[in-house]
Amino acid sequence: MEQLGIHFPSLVVYLVNFGLLLAILYYFGYKRILRVMDLRSERIKDSLEAADRAKSDADRAQELLKKEIDQSRRDSQQLLEEARQSAGKYRETERKKAQQEIESFIGKAREDIEHERNAAVEEVRSHFAELAVSAAETIISRSLDKKTHEKLISDVLDDANKINGE
């Protein structure tokens, strides 16, 4: 073996040194290194579990937020629909009020027109009666009493109204 460059007594000394070094390192260093690695492994495991919990909490919070947003949308749609209905009811109420006011105004205008018409007819009758009496006095050259003439003219006008279809 010496030809290969291996010296047997040196090899035994190297092996004994290596064994002693290995035993010393194992006793003083290996257990501590394993303990530190185990602690680190536990911390990593705890961190992973905390991350999983945080992820699941975030997922739950996101789902809850999504439900709240959906509920808010439904509520806002309902409020919007209620506002539309209220506006429609208000419009209808105002339309009915306006219609009633218009009908009232038209009724009052008709009454005023009828009243004015009747007043005008009465005025025409009275003037006509006076003119007829005056004309009759001049034609007959004698004076008749006014009441009789007015009755006569009124009767003639009533007959004329009946004939005209009033």
LOTOR-79592 format. One record per residue: residue number from 1; residue in one letter; x, y, z of N, C-alpha, C, CB in turn. Coordinates in nm, 4 decimals, padded with zeros to 6 digits. Each point is the difference from the previous one (the first is absolute). Glycine has a CB too. Layout:
// residues N
(NUM, "A", (X, Y, Z), (X, Y, Z), (X, Y, Z), (X, Y, Z))
...
// end
This chain:
// residues 166
(1, "M", (00.0784, -00.1159, 00.0000), (-00.0784, 00.1159, 00.0000), (00.0855, 00.1264, 00.0000), (-00.1762, -00.1289, 00.1155))
(2, "E", (00.2838, 00.1095, -00.0780), (00.0890, 00.1138, 00.0002), (00.0245, 00.0488, -00.1408), (00.1061, -00.0836, 00.2080))
(3, "Q", (-00.1199, -00.0010, -00.3008), (00.0174, 00.0418, -00.1374), (-00.1132, 00.0952, -00.0416), (00.1182, -00.2180, -00.0513))
(4, "L", (-00.2274, 00.2021, 00.1087), (-00.1131, 00.0871, -00.0308), (00.0059, 00.1300, 00.0806), (-00.1377, -00.2031, -00.0530))
(5, "G", (00.2214, 00.2153, 00.1450), (00.0184, 00.1186, 00.0814), (-00.0805, -00.0065, 00.1273), (00.0435, 00.1291, -00.2048))
(6, "I", (-00.0825, -00.2501, 00.2459), (-00.0782, -00.0146, 00.1222), (00.0944, -00.0609, 00.1021), (-00.2245, -00.0282, -00.1238))
(7, "H", (00.2373, 00.0933, 00.2358), (00.0820, -00.0494, 00.1092), (-00.0933, -00.0467, 00.1085), (00.1917, 00.1552, -00.0560))
(8, "F", (-00.1875, -00.2834, 00.0874), (-00.0964, -00.0637, 00.0879), (00.0003, 00.0587, 00.1398), (00.0266, -00.2053, -00.1326))
(9, "P", (00.0851, 00.2259, 00.2037), (-00.0047, 00.0568, 00.1337), (-00.0561, 00.1422, -00.0030), (00.1956, -00.1430, 00.0660))
(10, "S", (-00.1677, 00.2232, -00.1699), (-00.0553, 00.1346, -00.0077), (-00.1506, -00.0064, -00.0233), (00.2191, 00.0872, -00.0887))
(11, "L", (-00.2574, -00.1867, 00.0125), (-00.1430, -00.0173, -00.0281), (-00.0756, -00.0304, 00.1275), (00.0530, -00.0815, -00.2302))
(12, "V", (00.0023, -00.0003, 00.3166), (-00.0652, -00.0338, 00.1268), (-00.0069, 00.1249, 00.0867), (00.0828, -00.2394, -00.0128))
(13, "V", (00.0205, 00.3189, 00.0162), (00.0012, 00.1213, 00.0818), (-00.1050, 00.0973, -00.0551), (00.2476, -00.0314, 00.0566))
(14, "Y", (-00.2550, 00.0428, -00.1881), (-00.1014, 00.0888, -00.0601), (-00.1416, -00.0454, 00.0323), (00.1597, 00.0516, -00.1839))
(15, "L", (-00.1775, -00.1829, 00.1805), (-00.1336, -00.0531, 00.0295), (-00.0369, 00.0215, 00.1463), (00.0300, -00.1709, -00.1804))
(16, "V", (00.0646, 00.1535, 00.2706), (-00.0262, 00.0209, 00.1432), (-00.0282, 00.1491, 00.0229), (00.1501, -00.1978, 00.0654))
(17, "N", (-00.0726, 00.2868, -00.1245), (-00.0248, 00.1445, 00.0144), (-00.1382, 00.0376, -00.0540), (00.2474, 00.0436, -00.0195))
(18, "F", (-00.2785, -00.0986, -00.0972), (-00.1310, 00.0294, -00.0600), (-00.1137, -00.0490, 00.0898), (00.1025, -00.0162, -00.2292))
(19, "G", (-00.0881, -00.1023, 00.2862), (-00.1019, -00.0563, 00.0900), (-00.0157, 00.0841, 00.1237), (00.0512, -00.2268, -00.0844))
(20, "L", (00.0633, 00.2708, 00.1450), (-00.0068, 00.0848, 00.1186), (-00.0662, 00.1347, -00.0332), (00.2076, -00.1124, 00.0913))
(21, "L", (-00.1664, 00.1695, -00.2032), (-00.0581, 00.1267, -00.0410), (-00.1502, -00.0150, -00.0252), (00.2206, 00.0677, -00.1005))
(22, "L", (-00.2559, -00.1780, 00.0384), (-00.1415, -00.0258, -00.0265), (-00.0760, -00.0167, 00.1304), (00.0589, -00.1082, -00.2182))
(23, "A", (-00.0059, 00.0371, 00.3158), (-00.0670, -00.0204, 00.1297), (-00.0122, 00.1319, 00.0743), (00.0891, -00.2345, 00.0123))
(24, "I", (00.0148, 00.3178, -00.0143), (-00.0043, 00.1286, 00.0698), (-00.1034, 00.0917, -00.0670), (00.2444, -00.0244, 00.0677))
(25, "L", (-00.2419, 00.0308, -00.2012), (-00.0965, 00.0830, -00.0715), (-00.1434, -00.0494, 00.0220), (00.1761, 00.0510, -00.1717))
(26, "Y", (-00.1940, -00.1844, 00.1710), (-00.1326, -00.0556, 00.0201), (-00.0510, 00.0348, 00.1401), (00.0527, -00.1874, -00.1611))
(27, "Y", (00.0310, 00.1734, 00.2590), (-00.0406, 00.0225, 00.1390), (-00.0250, 00.1479, 00.0255), (00.1319, -00.2009, 00.0713))
(28, "F", (-00.0429, 00.2884, -00.1163), (-00.0148, 00.1420, 00.0305), (-00.0760, 00.0792, -00.1082), (00.2124, -00.0185, 00.1279))
(29, "G", (-00.1993, -00.0163, -00.2514), (-00.0560, 00.0832, -00.1054), (-00.1239, -00.0569, -00.0679), (00.2268, 00.0809, -00.0338))
(30, "Y", (-00.2285, -00.2093, 00.0089), (-00.1078, -00.0595, -00.0782), (-00.1345, 00.0149, 00.0694), (00.1634, -00.1615, -00.0953))
(31, "K", (-00.1683, 00.1378, 00.2269), (-00.1263, 00.0112, 00.0728), (-00.0497, 00.1444, -00.0006), (00.0660, -00.1947, 00.1453))
(32, "R", (00.0251, 00.2895, -00.1302), (-00.0401, 00.1402, -00.0016), (-00.0484, 00.0402, -00.1396), (00.1655, 00.0499, 00.1839))
(33, "I", (-00.0910, -00.0950, -00.2844), (-00.0404, 00.0309, -00.1372), (-00.1371, -00.0603, -00.0292), (00.2418, 00.0078, -00.0718))
(34, "L", (-00.2628, -00.1327, 00.1136), (-00.1309, -00.0652, -00.0200), (-00.1102, 00.0748, 00.0753), (00.1154, -00.2226, -00.0285))
(35, "R", (-00.0836, 00.2660, 00.1521), (-00.0986, 00.0737, 00.0793), (-00.0353, 00.1331, -00.0686), (00.0894, -00.1074, 00.2122))
(36, "V", (00.0111, 00.1806, -00.2621), (-00.0236, 00.1257, -00.0703), (-00.0799, -00.0252, -00.1267), (00.2128, 00.0948, 00.0932))
(37, "M", (-00.1796, -00.2021, -00.1646), (-00.0740, -00.0327, -00.1221), (-00.1438, -00.0402, 00.0317), (00.2142, -00.0726, -00.1081))
(38, "D", (-00.2340, -00.0008, 00.2177), (-00.1359, -00.0371, 00.0415), (-00.0809, 00.1253, 00.0373), (00.0858, -00.2241, 00.0829))
(39, "L", (-00.0209, 00.3153, -00.0078), (-00.0676, 00.1254, 00.0358), (-00.0370, 00.0797, -00.1259), (00.1273, 00.0058, 00.2187))
(40, "R", (-00.0322, 00.0009, -00.3110), (-00.0277, 00.0728, -00.1237), (-00.1114, -00.0676, -00.0783), (00.2379, 00.0778, -00.0078))
(41, "S", (-00.2358, -00.2096, 00.0056), (-00.1048, -00.0753, -00.0690), (-00.1364, 00.0269, 00.0643), (00.1679, -00.1784, -00.0620))
(42, "E", (-00.1738, 00.1852, 00.1951), (-00.1250, 00.0298, 00.0715), (-00.0476, 00.1418, -00.0327), (00.0670, -00.1579, 00.1860))
(43, "R", (00.0274, 00.2541, -00.1873), (-00.0375, 00.1373, -00.0330), (-00.0538, 00.0093, -00.1424), (00.1737, 00.0843, 00.1596))
(44, "I", (-00.1101, -00.1544, -00.2508), (-00.0477, 00.0006, -00.1391), (-00.1387, -00.0632, -00.0074), (00.2378, -00.0128, -00.0856))
(45, "K", (-00.2550, -00.0977, 00.1581), (-00.1296, -00.0678, 00.0019), (-00.1070, 00.0923, 00.0582), (00.1153, -00.2235, 00.0234))
(46, "D", (-00.0818, 00.2906, 00.0890), (-00.0950, 00.0943, 00.0606), (-00.0307, 00.1160, -00.0945), (00.0863, -00.0620, 00.2273))
(47, "S", (00.0162, 00.1103, -00.2958), (-00.0207, 00.1096, -00.0950), (-00.0910, -00.0433, -00.1143), (00.2254, 00.0924, 00.0589))
(48, "L", (-00.2042, -00.2137, -00.1077), (-00.0862, -00.0514, -00.1067), (-00.1453, -00.0140, 00.0474), (00.1978, -00.1216, -00.0973))
(49, "E", (-00.2136, 00.0708, 00.2200), (-00.1356, -00.0123, 00.0548), (-00.0646, 00.1376, 00.0179), (00.0679, -00.2125, 00.1170))
(50, "A", (00.0120, 00.3088, -00.0682), (-00.0529, 00.1364, 00.0171), (-00.0367, 00.0588, -00.1360), (00.1404, 00.0324, 00.2083))
(51, "A", (-00.0581, -00.0590, -00.3088), (-00.0304, 00.0491, -00.1349), (-00.1284, -00.0640, -00.0523), (00.2457, 00.0349, -00.0441))
(52, "D", (-00.2617, -00.1650, 00.0689), (-00.1235, -00.0679, -00.0428), (-00.1218, 00.0579, 00.0726), (00.1319, -00.2104, -00.0463))
(53, "R", (-00.1156, 00.2356, 00.1761), (-00.1113, 00.0599, 00.0762), (-00.0315, 00.1400, -00.0525), (00.0658, -00.1336, 00.2040))
(54, "A", (00.0397, 00.2101, -00.2304), (-00.0207, 00.1355, -00.0514), (-00.0673, -00.0046, -00.1371), (00.2016, 00.0803, 00.1284))
(55, "K", (-00.1624, -00.1770, -00.2105), (-00.0613, -00.0137, -00.1309), (-00.1470, -00.0372, 00.0127), (00.2211, -00.0672, -00.0955))
(56, "S", (-00.2498, -00.0275, 00.1838), (-00.1405, -00.0397, 00.0172), (-00.0815, 00.1151, 00.0595), (00.0710, -00.2403, 00.0313))
(57, "D", (-00.0090, 00.3148, 00.0633), (-00.0697, 00.1187, 00.0547), (-00.0253, 00.1038, -00.1090), (00.1078, -00.0402, 00.2236))
(58, "A", (-00.0086, 00.0596, -00.3084), (-00.0154, 00.0959, -00.1092), (-00.1083, -00.0464, -00.0977), (00.2424, 00.0658, 00.0239))
(59, "D", (-00.2461, -00.1965, -00.0515), (-00.1039, -00.0540, -00.0883), (-00.1381, 00.0200, 00.0602), (00.1625, -00.1690, -00.0875))
(60, "R", (-00.1748, 00.1425, 00.2187), (-00.1289, 00.0198, 00.0671), (-00.0388, 00.1478, -00.0019), (00.0447, -00.1999, 00.1477))
(61, "A", (00.0534, 00.2860, -00.1200), (-00.0282, 00.1440, 00.0001), (-00.0402, 00.0464, -00.1402), (00.1636, 00.0333, 00.1899))
(62, "Q", (-00.0967, -00.0863, -00.2909), (-00.0335, 00.0369, -00.1379), (-00.1412, -00.0489, -00.0348), (00.2453, -00.0104, -00.0646))
(63, "E", (-00.2784, -00.1096, 00.1054), (-00.1352, -00.0536, -00.0254), (-00.1048, 00.0830, 00.0725), (00.0951, -00.2308, -00.0281))
(64, "L", (-00.0656, 00.2670, 00.1535), (-00.0923, 00.0837, 00.0769), (-00.0164, 00.1367, -00.0664), (00.0666, -00.1199, 00.2116))
(65, "L", (00.0440, 00.1772, -00.2562), (-00.0042, 00.1290, -00.0686), (-00.0811, -00.0097, -00.1290), (00.2234, 00.0588, 00.0986))
(66, "K", (-00.2051, -00.1674, -00.1714), (-00.0760, -00.0208, -00.1232), (-00.1497, -00.0091, 00.0307), (00.1978, -00.1189, -00.1033))
(67, "K", (-00.2332, 00.0477, 00.2094), (-00.1415, -00.0105, 00.0385), (-00.0555, 00.1366, 00.0390), (00.0381, -00.2362, 00.0779))
(68, "E", (00.0404, 00.3140, -00.0034), (-00.0448, 00.1340, 00.0402), (-00.0168, 00.0909, -00.1215), (00.1166, -00.0282, 00.2207))
(69, "I", (-00.0256, 00.0187, -00.3159), (-00.0114, 00.0802, -00.1223), (-00.1252, -00.0394, -00.0770), (00.2505, 00.0222, -00.0120))
(70, "D", (-00.2740, -00.1543, 00.0011), (-00.1207, -00.0458, -00.0691), (-00.1255, 00.0498, 00.0715), (00.1237, -00.2035, -00.0809))
(71, "Q", (-00.1223, 00.1958, 00.2129), (-00.1155, 00.0483, 00.0770), (-00.0187, 00.1500, -00.0195), (00.0360, -00.1821, 00.1696))
(72, "S", (00.0752, 00.2553, -00.1701), (-00.0076, 00.1450, -00.0225), (-00.0570, 00.0304, -00.1381), (00.1961, 00.0342, 00.1532))
(73, "R", (-00.1562, -00.1111, -00.2520), (-00.0541, 00.0198, -00.1349), (-00.1505, -00.0263, -00.0017), (00.2220, -00.0660, -00.0997))
(74, "R", (-00.2620, -00.0436, 00.1642), (-00.1439, -00.0302, 00.0042), (-00.0754, 00.1114, 00.0720), (00.0499, -00.2472, -00.0019))
(75, "D", (00.0060, 00.2941, 00.1131), (-00.0654, 00.1088, 00.0751), (-00.0097, 00.1262, -00.0846), (00.0866, -00.0963, 00.2148))
(76, "S", (00.0226, 00.1280, -00.2846), (-00.0020, 00.1216, -00.0820), (-00.0994, -00.0145, -00.1149), (00.2404, 00.0454, 00.0600))
(77, "Q", (-00.2502, -00.1647, -00.1187), (-00.0986, -00.0225, -00.1059), (-00.1414, 00.0148, 00.0548), (00.1600, -00.1544, -00.1175))
(78, "Q", (-00.1811, 00.1022, 00.2384), (-00.1323, 00.0111, 00.0617), (-00.0327, 00.1465, 00.0292), (00.0261, -00.2301, 00.1008))
(79, "L", (00.0709, 00.3047, -00.0479), (-00.0223, 00.1421, 00.0267), (-00.0280, 00.0769, -00.1287), (00.1490, -00.0166, 00.2003))
(80, "L", (-00.0755, -00.0185, -00.3037), (-00.0215, 00.0654, -00.1289), (-00.1400, -00.0295, -00.0524), (00.2456, -00.0159, -00.0496))
(81, "E", (-00.2893, -00.1089, 00.0616), (-00.1346, -00.0368, -00.0447), (-00.1065, 00.0712, 00.0826), (00.0867, -00.2232, -00.0739))
(82, "E", (-00.0647, 00.2324, 00.2049), (-00.0949, 00.0717, 00.0857), (-00.0054, 00.1477, -00.0384), (00.0441, -00.1629, 00.1872))
(83, "A", (00.0722, 00.2204, -00.2177), (00.0033, 00.1411, -00.0411), (-00.0752, 00.0187, -00.1317), (00.2215, 00.0307, 00.1174))
(84, "R", (-00.2046, -00.1249, -00.2090), (-00.0733, 00.0084, -00.1270), (-00.1501, -00.0087, 00.0237), (00.1950, -00.1031, -00.1198))
(85, "Q", (-00.2348, 00.0108, 00.2067), (-00.1430, -00.0135, 00.0289), (-00.0538, 00.1256, 00.0674), (00.0281, -00.2483, 00.0215))
(86, "S", (00.0478, 00.3016, 00.0723), (-00.0428, 00.1236, 00.0673), (-00.0119, 00.1145, -00.0998), (00.1108, -00.0766, 00.2119))
(87, "A", (-00.0144, 00.0858, -00.3014), (-00.0050, 00.1058, -00.1017), (-00.1220, -00.0189, -00.0897), (00.2516, 00.0195, 00.0047))
(88, "G", (-00.2811, -00.1441, -00.0404), (-00.1174, -00.0275, -00.0819), (-00.1289, 00.0370, 00.0723), (00.1259, -00.1836, -00.1119))
(89, "K", (-00.1324, 00.1482, 00.2391), (-00.1191, 00.0347, 00.0792), (-00.0132, 00.1515, 00.0116), (00.0202, -00.2156, 00.1296))
(90, "Y", (00.0919, 00.2836, -00.1052), (-00.0028, 00.1448, 00.0121), (-00.0456, 00.0631, -00.1313), (00.1837, -00.0096, 00.1717))
(91, "R", (-00.1285, -00.0400, -00.2828), (-00.0387, 00.0507, -00.1314), (-00.1498, -00.0193, -00.0226), (00.2303, -00.0511, -00.0885))
(92, "E", (-00.2799, -00.0680, 00.1226), (-00.1424, -00.0292, -00.0188), (-00.0859, 00.0899, 00.0882), (00.0566, -00.2376, -00.0575))
(93, "T", (-00.0153, 00.2573, 00.1817), (-00.0740, 00.0868, 00.0912), (-00.0030, 00.1425, -00.0528), (00.0651, -00.1458, 00.1931))
(94, "E", (00.0495, 00.1945, -00.2372), (00.0067, 00.1359, -00.0531), (-00.0822, 00.0125, -00.1282), (00.2281, 00.0276, 00.1018))
(95, "R", (-00.2275, -00.1313, -00.1844), (-00.0793, 00.0021, -00.1220), (-00.1486, 00.0073, 00.0344), (00.1783, -00.1316, -00.1207))
(96, "K", (-00.2209, 00.0522, 00.2195), (-00.1407, 00.0026, 00.0412), (-00.0379, 00.1366, 00.0566), (00.0104, -00.2462, 00.0474))
(97, "K", (00.0801, 00.3042, 00.0339), (-00.0263, 00.1334, 00.0547), (-00.0159, 00.1016, -00.1133), (00.1300, -00.0582, 00.2088))
(98, "A", (-00.0388, 00.0527, -00.3030), (-00.0051, 00.0932, -00.1126), (-00.1286, -00.0204, -00.0791), (00.2514, 00.0024, -00.0127))
(99, "Q", (-00.2895, -00.1295, -00.0076), (-00.1230, -00.0292, -00.0727), (-00.1206, 00.0564, 00.0748), (00.1048, -00.2081, -00.0956))
(100, "Q", (-00.1073, 00.1913, 00.2273), (-00.1107, 00.0531, 00.0798), (-00.0032, 00.1525, -00.0066), (00.0149, -00.1990, 00.1529))
(101, "E", (00.1015, 00.2615, -00.1459), (00.0060, 00.1454, -00.0092), (-00.0484, 00.0476, -00.1362), (00.1908, 00.0019, 00.1617))
(102, "I", (-00.1523, -00.0735, -00.2652), (-00.0436, 00.0359, -00.1349), (-00.1515, -00.0141, -00.0111), (00.2222, -00.0740, -00.0947))
(103, "E", (-00.2749, -00.0381, 00.1443), (-00.1445, -00.0213, -00.0060), (-00.0738, 00.1052, 00.0809), (00.0380, -00.2449, -00.0303))
(104, "S", (00.0172, 00.2799, 00.1473), (-00.0611, 00.1038, 00.0823), (00.0021, 00.1337, -00.0727), (00.0702, -00.1222, 00.2077))
(105, "F", (00.0434, 00.1532, -00.2685), (00.0131, 00.1249, -00.0737), (-00.0981, 00.0037, -00.1170), (00.2422, 00.0142, 00.0666))
(106, "I", (-00.2517, -00.1253, -00.1387), (-00.0920, -00.0076, -00.1142), (-00.1445, 00.0142, 00.0477), (00.1630, -00.1478, -00.1245))
(107, "G", (-00.1969, 00.0806, 00.2334), (-00.1358, 00.0111, 00.0554), (-00.0326, 00.1426, 00.0406), (00.0165, -00.2351, 00.0797))
(108, "K", (00.0790, 00.2998, -00.0144), (-00.0211, 00.1385, 00.0421), (-00.0125, 00.0906, -00.1216), (00.1276, -00.0428, 00.2123))
(109, "A", (-00.0440, 00.0186, -00.3120), (-00.0068, 00.0805, -00.1220), (-00.1359, -00.0189, -00.0679), (00.2509, -00.0191, -00.0293))
(110, "R", (-00.2999, -00.1048, 00.0252), (-00.1320, -00.0253, -00.0594), (-00.1099, 00.0722, 00.0769), (00.0808, -00.2228, -00.0806))
(111, "E", (-00.0700, 00.2170, 00.2131), (-00.0994, 00.0691, 00.0820), (00.0045, 00.1506, -00.0259), (00.0190, -00.1799, 00.1754))
(112, "D", (00.1041, 00.2338, -00.1823), (00.0152, 00.1437, -00.0273), (-00.0572, 00.0358, -00.1370), (00.2057, 00.0053, 00.1446))
(113, "I", (-00.1752, -00.0891, -00.2423), (-00.0503, 00.0243, -00.1353), (-00.1528, -00.0053, -00.0011), (00.2111, -00.0981, -00.0982))
(114, "E", (-00.2676, -00.0026, 00.1647), (-00.1465, -00.0129, 00.0063), (-00.0614, 00.1207, 00.0698), (00.0211, -00.2507, 00.0036))
(115, "H", (00.0430, 00.2924, 00.1042), (-00.0500, 00.1158, 00.0742), (00.0046, 00.1260, -00.0876), (00.0781, -00.1049, 00.2169))
(116, "E", (00.0357, 00.1244, -00.2857), (00.0143, 00.1165, -00.0884), (-00.1007, -00.0060, -00.1142), (00.2439, 00.0141, 00.0580))
(117, "R", (-00.2635, -00.1360, -00.1113), (-00.0959, -00.0173, -00.1089), (-00.1401, 00.0360, 00.0464), (00.1433, -00.1802, -00.0992))
(118, "N", (-00.1801, 00.1284, 00.2174), (-00.1330, 00.0298, 00.0545), (-00.0153, 00.1499, 00.0260), (-00.0089, -00.2293, 00.1046))
(119, "A", (00.1147, 00.2917, -00.0528), (-00.0065, 00.1440, 00.0262), (-00.0155, 00.0768, -00.1300), (00.1410, -00.0293, 00.2051))
(120, "A", (-00.0673, -00.0153, -00.3077), (-00.0093, 00.0665, -00.1295), (-00.1393, -00.0168, -00.0594), (00.2451, -00.0382, -00.0369))
(121, "V", (-00.3011, -00.0842, 00.0479), (-00.1346, -00.0252, -00.0516), (-00.1010, 00.0878, 00.0734), (00.0636, -00.2376, -00.0588))
(122, "E", (-00.0495, 00.2478, 00.1900), (-00.0921, 00.0829, 00.0781), (00.0123, 00.1463, -00.0393), (00.0142, -00.1629, 00.1894))
(123, "E", (00.1095, 00.2073, -00.2116), (00.0207, 00.1390, -00.0394), (-00.0613, 00.0269, -00.1369), (00.2109, 00.0069, 00.1355))
(124, "V", (-00.1903, -00.1036, -00.2285), (-00.0582, 00.0144, -00.1331), (-00.1521, 00.0015, 00.0101), (00.1993, -00.1155, -00.1035))
(125, "R", (-00.2559, 00.0290, 00.1877), (-00.1452, -00.0036, 00.0175), (-00.0508, 00.1326, 00.0541), (00.0104, -00.2468, 00.0397))
(126, "S", (00.0612, 00.2984, 00.0591), (-00.0480, 00.1245, 00.0591), (00.0085, 00.1138, -00.1006), (00.0718, -00.0794, 00.2266))
(127, "H", (00.0393, 00.0866, -00.3028), (00.0118, 00.1039, -00.1019), (-00.1030, -00.0209, -00.1101), (00.2445, 00.0224, 00.0508))
(128, "F", (-00.2634, -00.1498, -00.0884), (-00.0974, -00.0302, -00.1034), (-00.1400, 00.0377, 00.0459), (00.1456, -00.1857, -00.0835))
(129, "A", (-00.1747, 00.1572, 00.2113), (-00.1317, 00.0339, 00.0533), (-00.0208, 00.1507, -00.0033), (00.0048, -00.2039, 00.1470))
(130, "E", (00.0975, 00.2777, -00.1075), (-00.0124, 00.1454, -00.0017), (-00.0173, 00.0517, -00.1423), (00.1397, 00.0132, 00.2074))
(131, "L", (-00.0601, -00.0702, -00.3003), (-00.0111, 00.0410, -00.1393), (-00.1360, -00.0373, -00.0581), (00.2473, -00.0259, -00.0245))
(132, "A", (-00.2940, -00.0920, 00.0594), (-00.1300, -00.0443, -00.0515), (-00.1113, 00.0893, 00.0532), (00.0845, -00.2364, -00.0149))
(133, "V", (-00.0779, 00.2694, 00.1441), (-00.1016, 00.0866, 00.0597), (00.0049, 00.1362, -00.0684), (00.0167, -00.1219, 00.2225))
(134, "S", (00.1053, 00.1691, -00.2390), (00.0163, 00.1301, -00.0629), (-00.0535, -00.0032, -00.1427), (00.2011, 00.0457, 00.1439))
(135, "A", (-00.1686, -00.1529, -00.2165), (-00.0468, -00.0131, -00.1374), (-00.1512, -00.0138, -00.0028), (00.2172, -00.1065, -00.0659))
(136, "A", (-00.2715, 00.0280, 00.1569), (-00.1446, -00.0209, 00.0049), (-00.0706, 00.1305, 00.0330), (00.0343, -00.2388, 00.0706))
(137, "E", (00.0223, 00.3187, 00.0193), (-00.0616, 00.1288, 00.0366), (-00.0024, 00.0931, -00.1197), (00.0784, -00.0268, 00.2368))
(138, "T", (00.0310, 00.0250, -00.3092), (00.0020, 00.0884, -00.1151), (-00.0936, -00.0496, -00.1084), (00.2346, 00.0625, 00.0539))
(139, "I", (-00.2418, -00.1926, -00.0712), (-00.0878, -00.0533, -00.1035), (-00.1450, 00.0197, 00.0409), (00.1743, -00.1690, -00.0668))
(140, "I", (-00.2092, 00.1343, 00.1797), (-00.1380, 00.0071, 00.0438), (-00.0355, 00.1428, 00.0404), (00.0112, -00.2395, 00.0761))
(141, "S", (00.0829, 00.3170, -00.0494), (-00.0150, 00.1381, 00.0444), (-00.0793, 00.0080, 00.1275), (00.0130, 00.0756, -00.2344))
(142, "R", (-00.0012, -00.1684, 00.3042), (-00.0616, 00.0084, 00.1313), (00.0876, -00.0747, 00.0972), (-00.2319, 00.0181, -00.0977))
(143, "S", (00.2202, 00.0096, 00.2165), (00.0884, -00.0573, 00.1010), (-00.0682, -00.1165, 00.0686), (00.1097, 00.2225, 00.0344))
(144, "L", (-00.0403, -00.3314, -00.0343), (-00.0470, -00.1169, 00.0756), (00.0827, -00.0071, 00.1272), (-00.0707, -00.1267, -00.2113))
(145, "D", (00.0195, 00.0556, 00.3090), (00.0818, -00.0069, 00.1204), (00.1185, -00.0940, -00.0225), (-00.2030, 00.0471, 00.1432))
(146, "K", (00.3100, -00.0156, -00.0776), (00.1280, -00.0652, -00.0218), (-00.0038, -00.1474, 00.0388), (00.1121, 00.2186, 00.0392))
(147, "K", (-00.1781, -00.2546, 00.0649), (-00.0041, -00.1375, 00.0491), (-00.0658, -00.0909, -00.1024), (-00.0091, 00.0832, 00.2362))
(148, "T", (-00.0969, -00.0394, -00.2963), (-00.0726, -00.0796, -00.0982), (00.0877, -00.0231, -00.1220), (-00.2199, 00.0921, 00.0819))
(149, "H", (00.2882, 00.0116, -00.1257), (00.0876, -00.0135, -00.1149), (00.1153, -00.0966, 00.0284), (-00.0610, 00.2330, -00.0689))
(150, "E", (00.1215, -00.2210, 00.1847), (00.1114, -00.0891, 00.0362), (-00.0463, -00.1443, 00.0038), (00.1061, 00.1839, 00.1324))
(151, "K", (-00.2257, -00.2081, -00.0793), (-00.0537, -00.1366, 00.0031), (-00.0226, -00.0499, -00.1405), (-00.1083, 00.0436, 00.2206))
(152, "L", (00.0527, 00.0398, -00.3044), (-00.0260, -00.0364, -00.1376), (00.1303, -00.0330, -00.0725), (-00.2045, 00.1457, 00.0010))
(153, "I", (00.3071, -00.0629, 00.0159), (00.1295, -00.0220, -00.0653), (00.0665, -00.1247, 00.0558), (00.0258, 00.2470, -00.0375))
(154, "S", (-00.0325, -00.2669, 00.1665), (00.0586, -00.1180, 00.0628), (-00.0641, -00.1265, -00.0541), (00.0485, 00.1328, 00.2061))
(155, "D", (-00.1792, -00.1302, -00.2213), (-00.0699, -00.1163, -00.0557), (00.0456, -00.0251, -00.1431), (-00.1987, 00.0457, 00.1477))
(156, "V", (00.2114, 00.0608, -00.2260), (00.0444, -00.0140, -00.1390), (00.1411, -00.0574, -00.0043), (-00.1460, 00.1936, -00.0690))
(157, "L", (00.2345, -00.1459, 00.1563), (00.1382, -00.0504, 00.0028), (00.0037, -00.1464, 00.0428), (00.0830, 00.2313, 00.0526))
(158, "D", (-00.1642, -00.2673, 00.0447), (-00.0052, -00.1400, 00.0425), (-00.0469, -00.0886, -00.1141), (-00.0458, 00.0719, 00.2356))
(159, "D", (-00.0537, -00.0266, -00.3088), (-00.0484, -00.0761, -00.1149), (00.1105, -00.0112, -00.1055), (-00.2370, 00.0777, 00.0451))
(160, "A", (00.3091, 00.0312, -00.0652), (00.1095, -00.0018, -00.0982), (00.1086, -00.0984, 00.0442), (-00.0483, 00.2408, -00.0621))
(161, "N", (00.0783, -00.2461, 00.1911), (00.1005, -00.0939, 00.0527), (-00.0441, -00.1431, -00.0206), (00.0699, 00.1686, 00.1696))
(162, "K", (-00.1989, -00.1931, -00.1480), (-00.0532, -00.1364, -00.0180), (00.0102, -00.0414, -00.1454), (-00.1571, 00.0325, 00.1929))
(163, "I", (00.1308, 00.0587, -00.2805), (00.0056, -00.0295, -00.1435), (00.1448, -00.0235, -00.0425), (-00.2075, 00.1392, -00.0402))
(164, "N", (00.3020, -00.0621, 00.0942), (00.1414, -00.0135, -00.0365), (00.0656, -00.1215, 00.0658), (00.0103, 00.2476, -00.0271))
(165, "G", (-00.0765, -00.3116, 00.1182), (00.0531, -00.1226, 00.0636), (00.0815, 00.0217, 00.1226), (00.0002, -00.0954, -00.2178))
(166, "E", (-00.0167, 00.2071, 00.2823), (00.0774, 00.0220, 00.1225), (-00.0673, -00.0624, 00.1173), (00.0880, 00.2096, -00.0915))
// end
